[in-house]
Amino acid sequence: TQIVEFAREKYRVNAKKRMDIKDNLKNIREDLGEYITKIIGRVPMLMLMYVYINREAVQNIQVEPNDEIIGMTLEEQGYND
């Protein structure tokens, strides 16, 4: 769609500026809001949301249940709060 292509292009432009990802996404959100307002002729009644997936994130962590603590209360596990 036009909106997706607009967001992609804004990301490409901002990525070349070596901006912090938080600032980049904030600028895209603001620009996208203005773009949608221009398209529909009024302020959109929706909240713009986006998801950023970090490519350096840890992948495929295997979590095994610890049979010793299953069914124990937090106090029994050693938590004092």
Backbone as ProteinMPNN parsed JSONL, in Angstrom:
{"seq_chain_A": "TQIVEFAREKYRVNAKKRMDIKDNLKNIREDLGEYITKIIGRVPMLMLMYVYINREAVQNIQVEPNDEIIGMTLEEQGYND", "coords_chain_A": {"N_chain_A": [[0.831, -1.191, 0.0], [0.237, 2.366, -0.213], [0.873, 3.62, 2.182], [2.566, 1.824, 3.521], [4.743, 1.754, 1.749], [5.502, 4.439, 1.913], [6.344, 4.569, 4.613], [8.495, 2.748, 4.534], [10.255, 4.08, 2.788], [10.764, 6.424, 4.26], [12.086, 5.26, 6.423], [14.388, 4.26, 5.16], [15.589, 6.666, 4.3], [16.033, 7.983, 6.776], [17.676, 6.082, 8.009], [20.053, 6.313, 6.644], [21.065, 8.587, 7.75], [22.213, 7.823, 10.051], [20.865, 7.788, 12.505], [19.729, 7.36, 15.906], [17.824, 4.467, 16.594], [15.476, 4.81, 18.054], [14.91, 7.559, 17.762], [14.665, 7.614, 15.003], [12.366, 5.992, 14.547], [10.495, 7.55, 15.904], [10.442, 9.875, 14.332], [9.5, 8.761, 11.939], [6.943, 7.938, 12.749], [5.737, 10.431, 13.286], [5.905, 11.658, 10.731], [4.415, 9.83, 9.264], [1.904, 10.092, 10.428], [1.271, 12.706, 9.596], [1.228, 12.261, 6.843], [-0.914, 10.434, 6.53], [-2.978, 12.073, 7.443], [-2.977, 13.969, 5.401], [-3.787, 12.361, 3.244], [-6.416, 11.439, 3.966], [-7.676, 13.75, 4.652], [-8.262, 14.656, 7.185], [-7.528, 14.521, 10.737], [-6.341, 11.381, 11.654], [-8.244, 8.895, 13.39], [-6.832, 6.985, 14.96], [-4.275, 5.053, 16.534], [-0.977, 5.249, 15.754], [1.158, 2.548, 15.395], [4.096, 0.567, 15.67], [6.456, -2.06, 15.126], [9.65, -2.926, 16.059], [12.14, -5.115, 15.196], [14.967, -6.347, 16.493], [17.824, -7.327, 14.873], [19.985, -8.425, 16.111], [19.125, -9.826, 18.222], [18.821, -12.413, 20.707], [18.482, -15.721, 19.67], [16.316, -18.573, 19.575], [16.334, -19.635, 22.308], [16.511, -22.223, 24.542], [14.382, -23.162, 27.004], [14.197, -25.006, 29.793], [12.034, -26.67, 31.999], [12.508, -26.539, 35.499], [12.392, -29.176, 37.474], [12.615, -29.218, 40.214], [11.632, -26.821, 41.252], [9.04, -26.557, 40.413], [5.775, -25.951, 41.352], [6.48, -24.832, 43.757], [6.276, -22.168, 46.138], [7.045, -18.623, 45.875], [8.494, -17.84, 48.131], [9.502, -20.295, 48.972], [11.219, -20.737, 46.904], [13.19, -18.963, 47.432], [12.788, -16.252, 47.2], [12.329, -13.148, 48.763], [10.703, -10.933, 48.657]], "CA_chain_A": [[0.0, 0.0, 0.0], [0.97, 3.645, -0.221], [1.348, 3.934, 3.534], [3.718, 0.956, 3.791], [5.857, 2.243, 0.93], [5.908, 5.717, 2.5], [7.099, 4.271, 5.834], [9.771, 2.14, 4.131], [11.126, 5.118, 2.232], [11.201, 7.277, 5.376], [13.077, 4.513, 7.19], [15.632, 4.246, 4.371], [16.174, 8.014, 4.342], [16.524, 8.241, 8.13], [18.749, 5.135, 8.325], [21.279, 6.853, 6.058], [21.541, 9.671, 8.613], [22.811, 7.197, 11.235], [20.125, 8.227, 13.686], [19.365, 6.345, 16.872], [16.594, 3.828, 16.118], [14.341, 5.412, 18.762], [14.622, 8.829, 17.096], [14.235, 7.283, 13.65], [10.974, 5.546, 14.602], [9.674, 8.696, 16.311], [10.276, 10.717, 13.142], [8.632, 8.053, 11.0], [5.574, 8.008, 13.282], [5.231, 11.789, 13.067], [5.733, 11.853, 9.286], [3.33, 8.965, 8.822], [0.666, 10.739, 10.868], [1.015, 13.827, 8.684], [0.917, 11.693, 5.527], [-2.281, 9.902, 6.591], [-3.86, 13.24, 7.538], [-3.057, 14.546, 4.061], [-4.54, 11.451, 2.383], [-7.841, 11.356, 4.301], [-8.22, 15.094, 4.811], [-8.539, 14.968, 8.594], [-6.636, 13.813, 11.655], [-6.824, 10.002, 11.796], [-8.678, 8.493, 14.729], [-6.169, 5.729, 15.263], [-2.953, 5.22, 17.126], [0.068, 4.649, 14.93], [2.018, 1.644, 16.149], [5.066, -0.136, 14.861], [7.263, -3.038, 15.844], [11.031, -3.003, 15.587], [12.753, -6.381, 15.567], [16.414, -6.21, 16.499], [18.457, -8.484, 14.227], [21.018, -8.966, 16.985], [18.469, -10.447, 19.369], [19.164, -13.809, 20.958], [17.515, -16.584, 19.007], [16.123, -19.981, 19.936], [16.765, -19.993, 23.659], [15.765, -23.371, 25.043], [14.102, -23.045, 28.427], [13.746, -26.288, 30.322], [11.473, -26.51, 33.347], [13.296, -27.096, 36.586], [11.45, -29.998, 38.232], [12.75, -28.974, 41.643], [10.896, -25.64, 41.714], [7.646, -26.571, 39.961], [4.831, -26.079, 42.453], [6.964, -24.147, 44.955], [5.943, -20.756, 46.262], [8.216, -17.763, 45.713], [9.279, -17.903, 49.358], [10.217, -21.568, 48.962], [12.27, -20.634, 45.895], [14.231, -18.078, 47.927], [12.442, -14.846, 47.022], [11.876, -12.584, 50.031], [9.856, -9.747, 48.469]], "C_chain_A": [[0.87, 1.247, 0.0], [1.591, 3.931, 1.135], [2.585, 3.103, 3.874], [4.936, 1.436, 3.014], [6.393, 3.568, 1.465], [6.787, 5.468, 3.732], [8.457, 3.652, 5.506], [10.748, 3.184, 3.628], [11.639, 6.046, 3.33], [12.267, 6.567, 6.203], [14.42, 4.5, 6.463], [16.347, 5.593, 4.446], [16.78, 8.283, 5.718], [17.673, 7.313, 8.511], [20.086, 5.626, 7.773], [21.885, 7.952, 6.919], [22.187, 9.149, 9.89], [22.171, 7.696, 12.523], [19.956, 7.056, 14.65], [18.016, 5.773, 16.445], [15.36, 4.437, 16.781], [13.936, 6.728, 18.093], [14.102, 8.6, 15.682], [12.758, 6.889, 13.647], [10.033, 6.673, 15.019], [9.408, 9.602, 15.113], [9.352, 10.068, 12.123], [7.182, 8.142, 11.462], [4.964, 9.382, 13.027], [4.964, 12.048, 11.586], [4.568, 11.033, 8.752], [1.975, 9.533, 9.234], [0.288, 11.897, 9.958], [0.598, 13.329, 7.304], [-0.524, 11.163, 5.49], [-3.289, 11.042, 6.675], [-4.055, 13.869, 6.169], [-3.925, 13.678, 3.141], [-6.039, 11.513, 2.672], [-8.48, 12.71, 4.561], [-8.626, 15.466, 6.219], [-7.55, 14.194, 9.46], [-7.173, 12.393, 11.852], [-7.195, 9.678, 13.236], [-8.13, 7.1, 15.032], [-4.81, 6.026, 15.851], [-1.942, 4.509, 16.238], [0.968, 3.792, 15.807], [2.959, 0.959, 15.177], [5.833, -1.095, 15.751], [8.648, -3.037, 15.221], [11.625, -4.308, 16.098], [14.257, -6.237, 15.397], [17.037, -7.469, 15.909], [19.514, -9.132, 15.102], [20.427, -9.65, 18.213], [18.893, -11.908, 19.497], [18.07, -14.68, 20.359], [17.484, -17.972, 19.628], [16.704, -20.358, 21.292], [15.884, -21.146, 24.135], [15.608, -23.23, 26.553], [13.519, -24.372, 28.884], [13.163, -26.067, 31.71], [12.372, -27.189, 34.378], [12.328, -27.841, 37.496], [11.488, -29.699, 39.722], [11.901, -27.808, 42.117], [9.441, -25.615, 41.258], [6.74, -26.827, 41.154], [5.275, -25.389, 43.732], [6.475, -22.709, 44.965], [7.206, -19.938, 46.055], [9.104, -17.806, 46.947], [10.105, -19.186, 49.402], [11.36, -21.567, 47.947], [13.385, -19.689, 46.321], [13.969, -16.602, 47.722], [11.845, -14.314, 48.312], [10.935, -11.41, 49.88], [8.417, -10.047, 48.667]], "O_chain_A": [[2.084, 1.178, 0.19], [2.714, 4.43, 1.218], [3.542, 3.62, 4.449], [6.035, 1.513, 3.561], [7.603, 3.794, 1.47], [7.844, 6.081, 3.879], [9.46, 3.993, 6.133], [11.924, 3.178, 3.992], [12.814, 6.414, 3.334], [13.238, 7.188, 6.635], [15.466, 4.706, 7.079], [17.562, 5.649, 4.632], [17.913, 8.756, 5.817], [18.56, 7.716, 9.263], [21.133, 5.379, 8.371], [23.083, 8.223, 6.831], [22.656, 9.931, 10.717], [22.857, 7.987, 13.503], [20.033, 5.896, 14.245], [17.152, 6.517, 15.982], [14.315, 4.567, 16.144], [12.749, 6.978, 17.884], [13.206, 9.307, 15.22], [11.984, 7.395, 12.835], [8.9, 6.744, 14.543], [8.279, 10.046, 14.903], [8.519, 10.74, 11.514], [6.289, 8.395, 10.654], [3.813, 9.487, 12.602], [3.921, 12.592, 11.226], [3.823, 11.493, 7.887], [1.01, 9.462, 8.472], [-0.876, 12.051, 9.591], [-0.283, 13.91, 6.67], [-1.26, 11.414, 4.536], [-4.344, 10.981, 6.043], [-5.167, 14.258, 5.812], [-4.708, 14.203, 2.35], [-6.846, 11.625, 1.749], [-9.702, 12.805, 4.677], [-9.273, 16.494, 6.424], [-6.827, 13.325, 8.974], [-8.346, 12.223, 12.183], [-6.543, 10.129, 14.178], [-8.881, 6.167, 15.32], [-4.266, 7.118, 15.683], [-2.048, 3.306, 16.002], [1.476, 4.25, 16.831], [2.643, 0.797, 13.999], [5.853, -0.953, 16.974], [8.794, -3.135, 14.003], [11.611, -4.571, 17.3], [14.753, -6.031, 14.289], [16.793, -8.568, 16.407], [19.902, -10.275, 14.858], [21.156, -10.01, 19.137], [19.272, -12.548, 18.517], [16.881, -14.406, 20.523], [18.488, -18.473, 20.135], [17.483, -21.305, 21.396], [14.657, -21.045, 24.126], [16.596, -23.186, 27.285], [12.467, -24.799, 28.407], [13.749, -25.344, 32.515], [12.916, -28.268, 34.145], [11.536, -27.222, 38.207], [10.495, -29.905, 40.42], [11.482, -27.793, 43.274], [8.683, -24.739, 41.674], [6.917, -27.805, 41.88], [4.52, -25.36, 44.703], [6.285, -22.105, 43.91], [8.31, -20.482, 46.057], [10.329, -17.807, 46.831], [11.265, -19.171, 49.816], [12.341, -22.294, 48.101], [14.416, -19.612, 45.653], [14.826, -15.774, 48.031], [10.961, -14.942, 48.897], [10.408, -10.922, 50.88], [7.578, -9.155, 48.543]]}, "name": "protein", "num_of_chains": 1, "seq": "TQIVEFAREKYRVNAKKRMDIKDNLKNIREDLGEYITKIIGRVPMLMLMYVYINREAVQNIQVEPNDEIIGMTLEEQGYND"}
